[in-house]
Amino acid sequence: MPRKFLKRIMPDHKTMCEHPHLQKFGERLTEPKLWHLNRRSVAGGLALGLFIGFMPILGQMFVAAALAIFIRVNLPISVMAVWVSNPLTIAPMYFFTYKVGAWLLQIPVEQHSFTMTWEWFTHEFLTIWQPFLLGSVVCGAIASLLGIFLVRFVWRRMVIRNWNRRQEKNRQKNS
């Protein structure tokens, strides 16, 4: 991966350690693995963030940060990857996860209208929660695996490209 690009877009770890919500983690934020830009840490952070991004939970960024600290993967990448679910993408994502879950459970996909009322949650949500959660887990797992493979593939290609450039530069120097 382009390490310089990632360093430019990632926040400074000292700034992140001073963030009021992250100060709750204390000394665990000083773990170097949370801030390293290597293939394993970035791939793990992206996978974690994508998986949490597909989960229908509140505080996705906080959950991703806590899990990144716990399993020691890149913290900023995991928090940024959660942004795959944002106000523009969340409705189509969740409808797709519901359809995937219904397909896996062999339940017909029904048209449900959404209203932010207690009645909707007690009646409609009870009919869709199983396929919705199953679809969220499956789609999150697939997105995580694709994220890992993508990062590892791109990282490897970048390393090979840079190595070939150095070899060519050395050949030109020695000729």
Number of C-alpha atoms within 10 A of each C-alpha: 18 11 12 9 9 14 13 9 9 14 12 12 16 10 8 16 18 12 11 8 10 15 13 12 13 10 9 15 21 14 12 12 19 25 22 15 19 14 19 16 21 28 26 24 32 31 28 32 33 30 26 29 29 27 21 15 9 8 10 19 19 14 19 26 27 18 18 25 20 11 14 20 29 28 30 25 27 32 24 18 21 26 18 17 20 11 8 9 11 16 12 11 18 20 14 16 24 23 22 21 25 21 14 13 13 10 12 9 14 10 6 11 7 10 10 7 8 10 10 14 14 10 10 15 15 10 13 18 14 15 22 23 20 20 26 27 19 18 23 22 18 15 20 24 18 16 23 20 14 14 19 17 14 14 19 14 13 15 14 12 12 12 12 12 12 12 12 12 11 11 10 9 8 7 5
